[in-house]
Amino acid sequence: MTKTESCDSVWDAIADPPGQAANLRVRAELMRQIRAFVKKQGWTQVEAAHHSGVTHPRINGLLRGRVSRFSLDALVNIATALGCRVRVGLEAA
């Protein structure tokens, strides 16, 4: 008989320890918000790359959700370069 384990999120399922899962969740959410901001501005990938100070291939990876290619620091720097304010919050687990 196979034991089935459930997780609260896909990040909890693929990352261990919990801190790594939390880091993946935050990075994915920040990427989602950057993608939404770029879309709202109506920018092409080339324009978004110019505004964020990164290369076109780099912004392409971000907009395609390549989470493993971006550190939290890099995403904060990109968001800031785009003129966004990044806020952090904590809540009890």
Chimera marker file (.cmm) of the C-alpha trace (Angstrom):
<marker_set name="trace">
<marker id="1" x="0.000" y="0.000" z="0.000" r="1" g="1" b="0" radius="0.5"/>
<marker id="2" x="1.312" y="3.464" z="-0.945" r="1" g="1" b="0" radius="0.5"/>
<marker id="3" x="1.110" y="6.286" z="1.562" r="1" g="1" b="0" radius="0.5"/>
<marker id="4" x="-0.441" y="9.483" z="0.169" r="1" g="1" b="0" radius="0.5"/>
<marker id="5" x="0.774" y="12.780" z="1.562" r="1" g="1" b="0" radius="0.5"/>
<marker id="6" x="-1.009" y="16.088" z="1.063" r="1" g="1" b="0" radius="0.5"/>
<marker id="7" x="0.561" y="19.535" z="1.123" r="1" g="1" b="0" radius="0.5"/>
<marker id="8" x="-0.828" y="23.016" z="1.468" r="1" g="1" b="0" radius="0.5"/>
<marker id="9" x="0.907" y="24.161" z="-1.719" r="1" g="1" b="0" radius="0.5"/>
<marker id="10" x="2.964" y="22.834" z="-4.599" r="1" g="1" b="0" radius="0.5"/>
<marker id="11" x="5.983" y="24.616" z="-3.113" r="1" g="1" b="0" radius="0.5"/>
<marker id="12" x="5.622" y="22.615" z="0.110" r="1" g="1" b="0" radius="0.5"/>
<marker id="13" x="5.553" y="19.440" z="-1.957" r="1" g="1" b="0" radius="0.5"/>
<marker id="14" x="8.727" y="20.104" z="-3.935" r="1" g="1" b="0" radius="0.5"/>
<marker id="15" x="10.850" y="22.013" z="-1.421" r="1" g="1" b="0" radius="0.5"/>
<marker id="16" x="12.366" y="20.918" z="1.835" r="1" g="1" b="0" radius="0.5"/>
<marker id="17" x="12.933" y="22.421" z="4.410" r="1" g="1" b="0" radius="0.5"/>
<marker id="18" x="9.945" y="24.742" z="4.981" r="1" g="1" b="0" radius="0.5"/>
<marker id="19" x="12.123" y="27.855" z="4.582" r="1" g="1" b="0" radius="0.5"/>
<marker id="20" x="12.955" y="26.858" z="1.034" r="1" g="1" b="0" radius="0.5"/>
<marker id="21" x="9.249" y="26.374" z="0.254" r="1" g="1" b="0" radius="0.5"/>
<marker id="22" x="8.486" y="29.806" z="1.688" r="1" g="1" b="0" radius="0.5"/>
<marker id="23" x="11.248" y="31.344" z="-0.440" r="1" g="1" b="0" radius="0.5"/>
<marker id="24" x="9.805" y="29.726" z="-3.580" r="1" g="1" b="0" radius="0.5"/>
<marker id="25" x="6.300" y="30.959" z="-2.737" r="1" g="1" b="0" radius="0.5"/>
<marker id="26" x="7.500" y="34.535" z="-2.225" r="1" g="1" b="0" radius="0.5"/>
<marker id="27" x="9.571" y="34.502" z="-5.414" r="1" g="1" b="0" radius="0.5"/>
<marker id="28" x="6.665" y="33.096" z="-7.446" r="1" g="1" b="0" radius="0.5"/>
<marker id="29" x="4.280" y="35.719" z="-6.052" r="1" g="1" b="0" radius="0.5"/>
<marker id="30" x="6.705" y="38.558" z="-6.728" r="1" g="1" b="0" radius="0.5"/>
<marker id="31" x="7.189" y="37.275" z="-10.283" r="1" g="1" b="0" radius="0.5"/>
<marker id="32" x="3.410" y="37.131" z="-10.752" r="1" g="1" b="0" radius="0.5"/>
<marker id="33" x="3.064" y="40.718" z="-9.581" r="1" g="1" b="0" radius="0.5"/>
<marker id="34" x="5.898" y="41.934" z="-11.809" r="1" g="1" b="0" radius="0.5"/>
<marker id="35" x="4.290" y="40.155" z="-14.761" r="1" g="1" b="0" radius="0.5"/>
<marker id="36" x="0.939" y="41.838" z="-13.966" r="1" g="1" b="0" radius="0.5"/>
<marker id="37" x="2.643" y="45.239" z="-13.699" r="1" g="1" b="0" radius="0.5"/>
<marker id="38" x="4.382" y="44.822" z="-17.066" r="1" g="1" b="0" radius="0.5"/>
<marker id="39" x="1.089" y="43.772" z="-18.659" r="1" g="1" b="0" radius="0.5"/>
<marker id="40" x="-0.739" y="46.740" z="-17.106" r="1" g="1" b="0" radius="0.5"/>
<marker id="41" x="1.893" y="49.096" z="-18.555" r="1" g="1" b="0" radius="0.5"/>
<marker id="42" x="1.366" y="47.515" z="-21.992" r="1" g="1" b="0" radius="0.5"/>
<marker id="43" x="5.091" y="46.979" z="-22.397" r="1" g="1" b="0" radius="0.5"/>
<marker id="44" x="6.705" y="44.505" z="-24.747" r="1" g="1" b="0" radius="0.5"/>
<marker id="45" x="9.390" y="42.260" z="-23.289" r="1" g="1" b="0" radius="0.5"/>
<marker id="46" x="12.049" y="44.511" z="-24.815" r="1" g="1" b="0" radius="0.5"/>
<marker id="47" x="10.489" y="47.584" z="-23.192" r="1" g="1" b="0" radius="0.5"/>
<marker id="48" x="10.161" y="45.788" z="-19.841" r="1" g="1" b="0" radius="0.5"/>
<marker id="49" x="13.809" y="44.721" z="-20.045" r="1" g="1" b="0" radius="0.5"/>
<marker id="50" x="14.858" y="48.309" z="-20.756" r="1" g="1" b="0" radius="0.5"/>
<marker id="51" x="12.841" y="49.698" z="-17.840" r="1" g="1" b="0" radius="0.5"/>
<marker id="52" x="14.062" y="47.010" z="-15.437" r="1" g="1" b="0" radius="0.5"/>
<marker id="53" x="17.724" y="47.204" z="-16.420" r="1" g="1" b="0" radius="0.5"/>
<marker id="54" x="18.027" y="43.541" z="-17.384" r="1" g="1" b="0" radius="0.5"/>
<marker id="55" x="18.447" y="41.782" z="-20.714" r="1" g="1" b="0" radius="0.5"/>
<marker id="56" x="15.559" y="40.677" z="-22.899" r="1" g="1" b="0" radius="0.5"/>
<marker id="57" x="16.289" y="36.956" z="-22.281" r="1" g="1" b="0" radius="0.5"/>
<marker id="58" x="16.299" y="37.655" z="-18.534" r="1" g="1" b="0" radius="0.5"/>
<marker id="59" x="12.911" y="39.398" z="-18.579" r="1" g="1" b="0" radius="0.5"/>
<marker id="60" x="11.591" y="36.609" z="-20.811" r="1" g="1" b="0" radius="0.5"/>
<marker id="61" x="12.526" y="34.061" z="-18.149" r="1" g="1" b="0" radius="0.5"/>
<marker id="62" x="10.811" y="36.145" z="-15.490" r="1" g="1" b="0" radius="0.5"/>
<marker id="63" x="7.626" y="36.610" z="-17.496" r="1" g="1" b="0" radius="0.5"/>
<marker id="64" x="7.538" y="32.878" z="-18.261" r="1" g="1" b="0" radius="0.5"/>
<marker id="65" x="7.746" y="32.046" z="-14.561" r="1" g="1" b="0" radius="0.5"/>
<marker id="66" x="11.200" y="30.469" z="-14.432" r="1" g="1" b="0" radius="0.5"/>
<marker id="67" x="11.338" y="30.730" z="-10.631" r="1" g="1" b="0" radius="0.5"/>
<marker id="68" x="14.586" y="28.804" z="-10.249" r="1" g="1" b="0" radius="0.5"/>
<marker id="69" x="16.468" y="31.398" z="-12.319" r="1" g="1" b="0" radius="0.5"/>
<marker id="70" x="15.741" y="34.325" z="-9.992" r="1" g="1" b="0" radius="0.5"/>
<marker id="71" x="16.810" y="35.056" z="-6.442" r="1" g="1" b="0" radius="0.5"/>
<marker id="72" x="14.586" y="37.090" z="-4.181" r="1" g="1" b="0" radius="0.5"/>
<marker id="73" x="17.207" y="39.858" z="-4.283" r="1" g="1" b="0" radius="0.5"/>
<marker id="74" x="17.160" y="39.953" z="-8.082" r="1" g="1" b="0" radius="0.5"/>
<marker id="75" x="13.358" y="40.156" z="-8.165" r="1" g="1" b="0" radius="0.5"/>
<marker id="76" x="13.300" y="42.996" z="-5.626" r="1" g="1" b="0" radius="0.5"/>
<marker id="77" x="15.898" y="44.866" z="-7.700" r="1" g="1" b="0" radius="0.5"/>
<marker id="78" x="13.868" y="44.379" z="-10.896" r="1" g="1" b="0" radius="0.5"/>
<marker id="79" x="10.619" y="45.471" z="-9.242" r="1" g="1" b="0" radius="0.5"/>
<marker id="80" x="12.317" y="48.558" z="-7.812" r="1" g="1" b="0" radius="0.5"/>
<marker id="81" x="13.861" y="49.425" z="-11.185" r="1" g="1" b="0" radius="0.5"/>
<marker id="82" x="10.352" y="49.243" z="-12.681" r="1" g="1" b="0" radius="0.5"/>
<marker id="83" x="9.238" y="51.880" z="-10.183" r="1" g="1" b="0" radius="0.5"/>
<marker id="84" x="7.412" y="49.532" z="-7.826" r="1" g="1" b="0" radius="0.5"/>
<marker id="85" x="7.565" y="49.468" z="-4.038" r="1" g="1" b="0" radius="0.5"/>
<marker id="86" x="8.046" y="46.007" z="-2.538" r="1" g="1" b="0" radius="0.5"/>
<marker id="87" x="6.425" y="45.364" z="0.846" r="1" g="1" b="0" radius="0.5"/>
<marker id="88" x="6.991" y="42.396" z="3.136" r="1" g="1" b="0" radius="0.5"/>
<marker id="89" x="4.545" y="40.923" z="5.620" r="1" g="1" b="0" radius="0.5"/>
<marker id="90" x="4.534" y="38.108" z="8.125" r="1" g="1" b="0" radius="0.5"/>
<marker id="91" x="1.725" y="36.021" z="9.544" r="1" g="1" b="0" radius="0.5"/>
<marker id="92" x="1.668" y="33.115" z="11.959" r="1" g="1" b="0" radius="0.5"/>
<marker id="93" x="1.939" y="29.718" z="10.268" r="1" g="1" b="0" radius="0.5"/>
<link id1="1" id2="2" r="1" g="1" b="0" radius="0.2"/>
<link id1="2" id2="3" r="1" g="1" b="0" radius="0.2"/>
<link id1="3" id2="4" r="1" g="1" b="0" radius="0.2"/>
<link id1="4" id2="5" r="1" g="1" b="0" radius="0.2"/>
<link id1="5" id2="6" r="1" g="1" b="0" radius="0.2"/>
<link id1="6" id2="7" r="1" g="1" b="0" radius="0.2"/>
<link id1="7" id2="8" r="1" g="1" b="0" radius="0.2"/>
<link id1="8" id2="9" r="1" g="1" b="0" radius="0.2"/>
<link id1="9" id2="10" r="1" g="1" b="0" radius="0.2"/>
<link id1="10" id2="11" r="1" g="1" b="0" radius="0.2"/>
<link id1="11" id2="12" r="1" g="1" b="0" radius="0.2"/>
<link id1="12" id2="13" r="1" g="1" b="0" radius="0.2"/>
<link id1="13" id2="14" r="1" g="1" b="0" radius="0.2"/>
<link id1="14" id2="15" r="1" g="1" b="0" radius="0.2"/>
<link id1="15" id2="16" r="1" g="1" b="0" radius="0.2"/>
<link id1="16" id2="17" r="1" g="1" b="0" radius="0.2"/>
<link id1="17" id2="18" r="1" g="1" b="0" radius="0.2"/>
<link id1="18" id2="19" r="1" g="1" b="0" radius="0.2"/>
<link id1="19" id2="20" r="1" g="1" b="0" radius="0.2"/>
<link id1="20" id2="21" r="1" g="1" b="0" radius="0.2"/>
<link id1="21" id2="22" r="1" g="1" b="0" radius="0.2"/>
<link id1="22" id2="23" r="1" g="1" b="0" radius="0.2"/>
<link id1="23" id2="24" r="1" g="1" b="0" radius="0.2"/>
<link id1="24" id2="25" r="1" g="1" b="0" radius="0.2"/>
<link id1="25" id2="26" r="1" g="1" b="0" radius="0.2"/>
<link id1="26" id2="27" r="1" g="1" b="0" radius="0.2"/>
<link id1="27" id2="28" r="1" g="1" b="0" radius="0.2"/>
<link id1="28" id2="29" r="1" g="1" b="0" radius="0.2"/>
<link id1="29" id2="30" r="1" g="1" b="0" radius="0.2"/>
<link id1="30" id2="31" r="1" g="1" b="0" radius="0.2"/>
<link id1="31" id2="32" r="1" g="1" b="0" radius="0.2"/>
<link id1="32" id2="33" r="1" g="1" b="0" radius="0.2"/>
<link id1="33" id2="34" r="1" g="1" b="0" radius="0.2"/>
<link id1="34" id2="35" r="1" g="1" b="0" radius="0.2"/>
<link id1="35" id2="36" r="1" g="1" b="0" radius="0.2"/>
<link id1="36" id2="37" r="1" g="1" b="0" radius="0.2"/>
<link id1="37" id2="38" r="1" g="1" b="0" radius="0.2"/>
<link id1="38" id2="39" r="1" g="1" b="0" radius="0.2"/>
<link id1="39" id2="40" r="1" g="1" b="0" radius="0.2"/>
<link id1="40" id2="41" r="1" g="1" b="0" radius="0.2"/>
<link id1="41" id2="42" r="1" g="1" b="0" radius="0.2"/>
<link id1="42" id2="43" r="1" g="1" b="0" radius="0.2"/>
<link id1="43" id2="44" r="1" g="1" b="0" radius="0.2"/>
<link id1="44" id2="45" r="1" g="1" b="0" radius="0.2"/>
<link id1="45" id2="46" r="1" g="1" b="0" radius="0.2"/>
<link id1="46" id2="47" r="1" g="1" b="0" radius="0.2"/>
<link id1="47" id2="48" r="1" g="1" b="0" radius="0.2"/>
<link id1="48" id2="49" r="1" g="1" b="0" radius="0.2"/>
<link id1="49" id2="50" r="1" g="1" b="0" radius="0.2"/>
<link id1="50" id2="51" r="1" g="1" b="0" radius="0.2"/>
<link id1="51" id2="52" r="1" g="1" b="0" radius="0.2"/>
<link id1="52" id2="53" r="1" g="1" b="0" radius="0.2"/>
<link id1="53" id2="54" r="1" g="1" b="0" radius="0.2"/>
<link id1="54" id2="55" r="1" g="1" b="0" radius="0.2"/>
<link id1="55" id2="56" r="1" g="1" b="0" radius="0.2"/>
<link id1="56" id2="57" r="1" g="1" b="0" radius="0.2"/>
<link id1="57" id2="58" r="1" g="1" b="0" radius="0.2"/>
<link id1="58" id2="59" r="1" g="1" b="0" radius="0.2"/>
<link id1="59" id2="60" r="1" g="1" b="0" radius="0.2"/>
<link id1="60" id2="61" r="1" g="1" b="0" radius="0.2"/>
<link id1="61" id2="62" r="1" g="1" b="0" radius="0.2"/>
<link id1="62" id2="63" r="1" g="1" b="0" radius="0.2"/>
<link id1="63" id2="64" r="1" g="1" b="0" radius="0.2"/>
<link id1="64" id2="65" r="1" g="1" b="0" radius="0.2"/>
<link id1="65" id2="66" r="1" g="1" b="0" radius="0.2"/>
<link id1="66" id2="67" r="1" g="1" b="0" radius="0.2"/>
<link id1="67" id2="68" r="1" g="1" b="0" radius="0.2"/>
<link id1="68" id2="69" r="1" g="1" b="0" radius="0.2"/>
<link id1="69" id2="70" r="1" g="1" b="0" radius="0.2"/>
<link id1="70" id2="71" r="1" g="1" b="0" radius="0.2"/>
<link id1="71" id2="72" r="1" g="1" b="0" radius="0.2"/>
<link id1="72" id2="73" r="1" g="1" b="0" radius="0.2"/>
<link id1="73" id2="74" r="1" g="1" b="0" radius="0.2"/>
<link id1="74" id2="75" r="1" g="1" b="0" radius="0.2"/>
<link id1="75" id2="76" r="1" g="1" b="0" radius="0.2"/>
<link id1="76" id2="77" r="1" g="1" b="0" radius="0.2"/>
<link id1="77" id2="78" r="1" g="1" b="0" radius="0.2"/>
<link id1="78" id2="79" r="1" g="1" b="0" radius="0.2"/>
<link id1="79" id2="80" r="1" g="1" b="0" radius="0.2"/>
<link id1="80" id2="81" r="1" g="1" b="0" radius="0.2"/>
<link id1="81" id2="82" r="1" g="1" b="0" radius="0.2"/>
<link id1="82" id2="83" r="1" g="1" b="0" radius="0.2"/>
<link id1="83" id2="84" r="1" g="1" b="0" radius="0.2"/>
<link id1="84" id2="85" r="1" g="1" b="0" radius="0.2"/>
<link id1="85" id2="86" r="1" g="1" b="0" radius="0.2"/>
<link id1="86" id2="87" r="1" g="1" b="0" radius="0.2"/>
<link id1="87" id2="88" r="1" g="1" b="0" radius="0.2"/>
<link id1="88" id2="89" r="1" g="1" b="0" radius="0.2"/>
<link id1="89" id2="90" r="1" g="1" b="0" radius="0.2"/>
<link id1="90" id2="91" r="1" g="1" b="0" radius="0.2"/>
<link id1="91" id2="92" r="1" g="1" b="0" radius="0.2"/>
<link id1="92" id2="93" r="1" g="1" b="0" radius="0.2"/>
</marker_set>
